[in-house]
Amino acid sequence: MITALGRGTVLVTDEDPQRGQELKNAISSMGYSATVLPSARNTIRRIRKRSVNAVMISSTVEDMHISAFLETLRKANLAAGIVIYGRNINAEDAISWMKSGAADIILNTDDLEEMKSAIQRAFSFSIRTHERKLSSQVSTGEEAPQLLYRSRAMGEVVSRARRVAPLKATVLITGESGTGKDVLAKQIHAMSGRTGSFMALNCAAIPHSLLEDELFGHERGAYTGAESSREGKFEAATHGTLLLDEIGEIPPDIQVKLLRILEENVVTRLGGNQPRPVDVRLIAATNSDLRSAVKRGSFREDLYYRLKVVEIQLPPLRARKTDIPMLAMSFLREAAERHNLPMPELAQDALEHLVSYNWPGNVRQLRNLMESLLIIAGSVIGNEDLPEEIAELPSGTGAELRADLPVTLDKLEEQAIRKTLDMTGGNRTRAAELLGIGRRTLQRKLKEM
């Protein structure tokens, strides 16, 4: 379902009236409606009374600590995206606040592009939260899983998904195993406004002899044991969305029939001769290289191009490390609620090692690990609780370094730059501020690297 933002409402929380007014003017110039409030408590009261898309709050507000402000919003289940700004925010606070749900941190409010990007990130947070509430209305009766992200790479993925969602265009989702292709497909359906069900079929999990029946259904007497007629997934998903996962596993004879359905919008059951009209939005997903399959002759070229009207490639978790803290905390919270256990604390050293790891199993591996840690660890999850292959990584340096090798000053500098860029989602202006160097200096060092 698509959430209409309208003009967009932003609250600016700042005890300095002049600075608040300057921010309001800048936000208004972007086309958003802005209101300035002098305290965090006033802001919370306003959000409870009226829907707000984003909040920009000074890190120096005096009536409430930022951590308490974020916790109050979380407990109240308020959906506004929060942007915290201030020139003297240290890295430890920035990480803590983003772990607690802040959409972004701004160190230079004079940078209009940086501020605009932060506000858009906050709006995306607000939209995702609202869509999660609406998703209970999806005809499956289940809540669509939330796509959690803070990285620029996933922001681009969600932006493309949102643009294509209301259309009937076929979507091909590609990405490594465990990156969340099924979650993205459910989100596209939730945002589409389609009234039918979301159906999914893993083509690799169904024997080829049964796959055709699962997809197209059969008429009574079509084969031995077919005592009654049965609709397939295409008919069951009419007016809705059908996800065909591992699409590359479909055999050639079924590929021909699938192509006909996409071109003519009709399906013929096994043992029948009556074409039945269907209105289905098809999403295909794969972790294999379909282009190579086309060259080998195992996948039809015409079907390949018919499927990838819009292609969305999900990045692996190692390419979106700024998302790891938020994902880890979210998975911990989900597991704690599911098992009715208290929510443990995730120690900073453990979090840094989680970010350093390359996650070959991607988001699915992280989710499973956090559930395991919830069960076996105590009230605080420390580095000693992590699997050996993660715990032994040099903290915050990435898997490419080895503890038994000497590290040069140049290498340490490179590690600091890469870690800071990860934390800021690739924002070089903010990274330079945190590192205490000029943007031009950072640019030069990146070229040297």
C-alpha positions in Angstrom: 0.0 0.0 0.0 1.3 3.5 -0.8 1.3 6.0 2.0 0.5 9.6 0.9 2.8 12.0 2.6 1.1 15.1 1.3 3.2 18.1 1.8 5.1 16.5 4.6 5.3 17.7 8.2 8.5 18.3 10.1 8.9 19.4 13.7 12.1 21.3 14.6 13.0 21.0 18.3 15.6 23.6 19.4 16.0 25.8 22.5 17.7 28.5 20.3 14.8 30.4 18.6 17.1 31.9 15.9 18.6 28.6 14.9 15.2 26.9 14.9 13.8 29.6 12.6 16.7 29.2 10.2 16.1 25.5 10.0 12.4 26.0 9.6 13.1 28.4 6.6 15.4 25.9 5.0 12.9 23.0 5.5 10.1 25.2 4.1 12.2 25.9 1.0 12.2 22.2 0.3 8.4 22.1 0.2 7.8 20.7 3.6 5.6 22.1 6.4 7.8 23.0 9.5 7.0 24.0 13.1 9.5 25.0 15.7 9.2 23.9 19.3 11.4 24.8 22.2 11.6 21.5 24.1 11.6 17.7 23.7 8.5 17.3 25.9 6.6 19.8 23.8 7.5 17.8 20.7 6.3 14.5 22.2 3.0 16.1 23.2 2.6 17.5 19.7 3.3 14.1 18.0 0.8 12.4 20.2 -1.9 14.8 19.1 -1.1 15.1 15.4 0.6 13.0 12.8 4.2 14.0 12.0 6.6 12.6 9.4 9.9 13.8 10.8 11.5 15.4 13.8 14.7 17.4 13.8 16.0 17.8 17.3 19.1 19.6 18.6 21.5 17.3 20.6 21.7 20.1 23.2 18.0 20.2 24.3 18.0 20.8 28.0 14.7 19.3 29.2 15.3 15.7 28.2 18.3 13.6 27.3 18.2 12.4 23.7 18.4 8.8 24.7 15.3 9.3 26.9 13.5 11.1 24.1 14.1 8.2 21.7 13.0 5.6 24.3 9.8 7.6 24.9 8.9 7.6 21.2 9.6 3.9 20.9 7.5 3.0 23.9 4.7 5.2 22.6 4.9 3.5 19.2 5.2 6.9 17.5 6.2 6.6 13.9 8.0 9.8 13.2 11.5 9.6 11.8 14.1 11.3 14.1 17.1 13.4 12.9 19.5 14.6 15.6 21.8 17.5 14.8 24.7 19.2 16.6 28.3 20.1 15.9 29.8 18.4 18.9 28.2 14.9 18.7 30.8 12.3 19.4 30.9 8.9 17.6 29.8 6.9 20.6 26.7 8.9 21.1 25.9 8.8 17.4 26.1 5.0 17.3 24.1 4.7 20.4 21.3 7.0 19.1 21.1 5.3 15.8 20.9 1.9 17.5 18.0 3.4 19.5 16.1 4.3 16.4 17.3 7.7 15.1 17.0 7.9 11.3 20.1 10.1 10.9 22.7 12.3 12.6 23.7 15.7 11.2 26.9 17.4 12.2 26.6 20.3 9.8 23.2 22.0 9.4 24.7 24.5 6.9 25.0 21.7 4.4 21.6 21.8 2.7 22.1 18.6 0.7 23.1 16.7 3.8 20.1 18.0 5.7 17.7 17.2 2.8 19.1 13.7 2.6 18.6 13.3 6.4 15.0 14.5 6.2 14.2 12.1 3.4 15.7 9.3 5.4 13.4 10.2 8.3 10.4 10.3 6.0 11.3 6.8 4.7 11.4 5.6 8.4 7.9 7.1 8.9 6.5 5.5 5.8 7.9 2.1 6.7 6.4 2.2 10.1 3.0 3.3 8.8 3.1 0.6 6.1 3.9 -2.0 8.7 0.7 -1.0 10.6 -1.3 -1.1 7.3 0.1 -4.4 6.3 -2.3 -6.2 8.7 -4.9 -5.4 6.1 -3.1 -7.4 3.5 -5.4 -10.3 2.4 -3.0 -13.0 3.7 -4.0 -11.8 7.2 -0.3 -11.6 8.1 1.8 -8.6 8.8 4.3 -8.0 6.0 7.9 -8.2 7.4 9.6 -4.8 7.8 12.6 -4.0 5.7 15.0 -2.4 8.1 17.8 -0.3 6.7 19.9 2.8 7.1 22.3 2.3 4.3 22.2 4.2 1.0 22.3 0.9 -0.9 19.1 -0.3 0.7 17.5 3.1 0.4 17.9 2.9 -3.4 16.3 -0.6 -3.4 13.3 0.6 -1.4 12.9 3.7 -3.5 12.8 1.6 -6.7 10.4 -0.9 -5.0 8.1 2.0 -4.0 8.0 3.4 -7.5 7.2 0.0 -9.1 4.7 -1.2 -6.4 1.5 0.3 -7.8 2.2 -0.9 -11.3 1.5 -4.3 -12.8 5.0 -4.6 -14.3 6.8 -7.9 -13.6 9.7 -7.6 -11.2 12.8 -9.7 -11.0 14.5 -9.7 -7.6 18.1 -10.9 -7.6 20.6 -11.3 -4.8 22.5 -13.8 -2.7 20.7 -16.4 -0.6 19.5 -14.9 2.7 19.4 -11.3 1.5 15.6 -11.0 2.0 14.1 -11.3 -1.5 10.9 -12.8 -0.1 10.6 -9.9 2.4 11.0 -7.3 -0.4 8.4 -9.1 -2.5 5.9 -9.0 0.4 6.6 -5.3 0.8 6.0 -4.6 -2.9 2.6 -6.3 -2.5 1.8 -4.5 0.7 2.5 -1.2 -1.1 0.7 -2.1 -4.4 -2.9 -1.6 -3.4 -3.8 -5.0 -5.0 -6.9 -6.6 -3.3 -6.0 -10.2 -3.8 -3.7 -12.5 -1.8 0.1 -12.6 -1.7 1.1 -16.2 -2.7 4.6 -17.6 -2.9 6.1 -20.8 -4.3 9.7 -22.0 -4.1 10.3 -23.6 -7.5 13.4 -25.4 -6.2 11.4 -27.1 -3.4 8.8 -28.7 -5.7 9.6 -31.8 -7.8 9.4 -31.0 -11.5 6.6 -33.6 -11.9 4.4 -31.6 -9.4 5.4 -28.1 -10.2 3.1 -27.7 -13.2 0.1 -28.8 -11.1 1.1 -26.3 -8.3 1.3 -23.5 -10.7 -1.6 -24.1 -13.1 -3.9 -26.5 -11.2 -5.8 -29.5 -12.7 -9.2 -30.7 -13.8 -10.9 -33.7 -12.4 -9.5 -36.9 -14.0 -6.4 -35.1 -15.4 -4.3 -38.0 -13.9 -4.7 -41.0 -11.6 -5.8 -39.7 -8.2 -7.2 -36.4 -9.5 -10.7 -36.9 -8.1 -11.6 -33.3 -8.1 -10.6 -30.1 -9.8 -8.1 -27.8 -8.1 -6.9 -24.3 -8.9 -3.2 -23.5 -9.0 -1.2 -20.7 -7.6 -2.0 -18.4 -10.5 -5.7 -18.6 -10.0 -5.4 -18.5 -6.2 -3.4 -15.2 -6.5 -5.8 -13.5 -8.9 -6.0 -9.7 -8.2 -3.0 -10.3 -6.0 0.7 -11.0 -6.2 2.5 -14.3 -7.0 6.2 -14.7 -6.0 8.1 -17.4 -7.8 11.2 -17.9 -5.8 14.3 -19.7 -7.5 12.7 -19.1 -10.9 15.8 -20.5 -12.6 14.8 -24.0 -11.4 11.7 -24.1 -13.7 12.1 -26.7 -16.4 11.9 -25.6 -20.1 8.4 -27.1 -20.8 6.9 -25.1 -18.0 8.9 -22.0 -19.0 6.9 -22.0 -22.3 3.5 -22.1 -20.4 4.7 -19.4 -18.0 5.6 -17.1 -20.9 2.1 -17.6 -22.4 0.5 -16.6 -19.1 2.5 -13.4 -18.9 1.7 -12.4 -22.4 -2.0 -13.5 -22.6 -3.1 -13.3 -18.9 -4.8 -16.7 -19.1 -4.1 -20.1 -17.5 -5.2 -23.6 -18.6 -5.4 -26.3 -16.0 -3.9 -29.7 -16.5 -6.3 -32.0 -18.3 -8.4 -29.0 -19.3 -8.8 -27.0 -22.5 -10.6 -23.9 -21.2 -8.3 -20.9 -20.8 -9.1 -19.1 -17.6 -8.4 -15.3 -17.3 -6.1 -14.3 -14.4 -5.1 -10.9 -13.1 -1.8 -11.6 -11.3 1.2 -9.4 -10.5 4.2 -11.7 -10.9 7.4 -11.3 -9.0 10.3 -13.6 -9.7 13.3 -14.1 -7.5 16.6 -15.9 -7.9 20.1 -16.2 -6.4 21.5 -17.6 -9.7 22.8 -15.9 -12.8 19.8 -16.1 -15.2 21.9 -14.4 -18.0 24.4 -17.3 -17.9 21.5 -19.8 -17.8 20.2 -18.2 -21.0 23.6 -18.5 -22.7 23.8 -22.2 -21.6 20.3 -22.7 -23.1 18.7 -23.8 -19.8 16.5 -20.7 -19.5 14.5 -19.1 -22.3 15.8 -15.8 -23.4 12.3 -14.4 -24.2 11.1 -15.4 -20.7 14.2 -13.8 -19.1 13.5 -10.4 -20.7 9.7 -10.8 -20.0 10.5 -11.3 -16.3 13.0 -8.5 -15.9 10.8 -5.6 -16.9 12.0 -4.1 -13.6 15.1 -5.7 -11.9 15.9 -5.0 -8.3 19.2 -6.3 -7.0 19.4 -6.8 -3.2 22.9 -6.1 -1.9 24.6 -8.6 0.4 24.8 -7.7 4.1 28.6 -7.2 3.8 27.8 -4.3 1.4 25.3 -2.6 3.9 27.2 -2.8 7.2 25.6 0.4 8.5 22.4 -1.7 8.7 23.8 -4.3 11.0 23.4 -2.6 14.4 19.7 -1.9 13.7 19.1 -5.3 12.3 20.8 -7.0 15.2 18.8 -5.1 17.8 15.5 -5.7 15.9 16.2 -9.5 15.6 17.0 -9.6 19.3 13.8 -7.9 20.2 11.7 -10.1 17.9 13.2 -13.3 19.4 12.8 -12.0 22.9 9.1 -11.4 22.3 8.6 -14.7 20.5 10.3 -16.7 23.4 8.9 -14.5 26.1 12.4 -13.7 27.4 13.8 -10.4 28.7 15.6 -8.3 26.1 19.4 -8.6 26.7 21.9 -5.8 26.2 24.2 -6.0 23.2 27.7 -4.9 24.4 29.6 -2.5 22.2 32.5 -4.9 21.6 30.1 -7.6 20.4 28.4 -5.1 18.1 31.7 -4.0 16.6 32.6 -7.6 15.8 29.2 -8.2 14.3 29.8 -5.3 12.0 33.3 -6.6 11.1 32.1 -10.0 10.0 31.3 -10.6 6.3 28.1 -12.6 6.8 28.1 -15.3 4.0 24.6 -16.2 5.0 23.5 -12.6 4.9 20.5 -11.3 6.8 19.1 -14.8 7.5 22.4 -15.8 9.2 22.3 -12.7 11.4 18.7 -13.3 12.4 19.4 -16.9 13.4 22.5 -15.9 15.3 20.7 -13.3 17.3 18.0 -15.8 18.3 20.7 -18.2 19.3 22.5 -15.6 21.4 19.3 -14.6 23.1 18.8 -18.2 24.3 22.4 -19.1 25.3 23.8 -15.8 26.6 23.0 -13.9 29.8 21.6 -10.4 30.3 24.5 -8.9 28.4 25.7 -10.3 25.1 29.5 -9.8 24.9 32.2 -10.8 22.5 32.8 -14.0 24.4 29.3 -15.2 23.5 29.9 -14.8 19.7 30.9 -17.7 17.5 34.7 -18.2 17.2 34.9 -17.0 13.6 33.3 -13.7 14.6 34.8 -13.2 18.0 38.4 -13.6 16.8 38.1 -10.9 14.1 40.0 -7.7 14.9 37.3 -5.4 16.3 36.0 -2.9 13.7 38.7 -3.7 11.1 36.9 -6.2 8.9 37.7 -9.8 8.1 40.5 -9.0 5.6 43.0 -8.3 8.4 44.6 -11.0 10.6 45.5 -10.5 14.3 49.0 -12.1 13.8 50.1 -9.5 11.3 51.6 -6.1 12.2 49.3 -3.2 11.3 50.9 0.0 9.9 49.8 3.5 10.7 48.6 3.9 7.1 46.5 0.8 7.6 45.0 2.0 10.9 44.1 5.3 9.2 42.4 3.4 6.4 40.5 1.3 8.9 39.3 4.4 10.7 38.1 6.0 7.5 36.3 2.9 6.2 34.6 2.3 9.6 33.4 6.0 9.8 32.1 5.9 6.2 30.2 2.7 7.1 28.7 4.4 10.1 27.6 7.4 8.2 26.2 5.5 5.2 28.9 6.8 2.9 28.2 10.5 3.7 31.7 12.0 3.3 30.8 15.4 4.8 29.7 13.8 8.0 32.6 11.3 8.0 35.1 14.1 7.7 33.5 15.9 10.7 33.7 12.7 12.8 37.3 12.1 11.8 38.2 15.7 12.6 39.6 16.4 9.1 38.4 18.6 6.2 36.3 17.1 3.4 39.1 17.8 0.8 41.6 15.9 3.0 39.2 13.0 3.2 38.8 13.1 -0.6 42.5 13.0 -1.1 43.0 10.1 1.3 40.2 8.1 -0.4 42.0 8.6 -3.7 45.3 7.4 -2.1 43.5 4.4 -0.7 
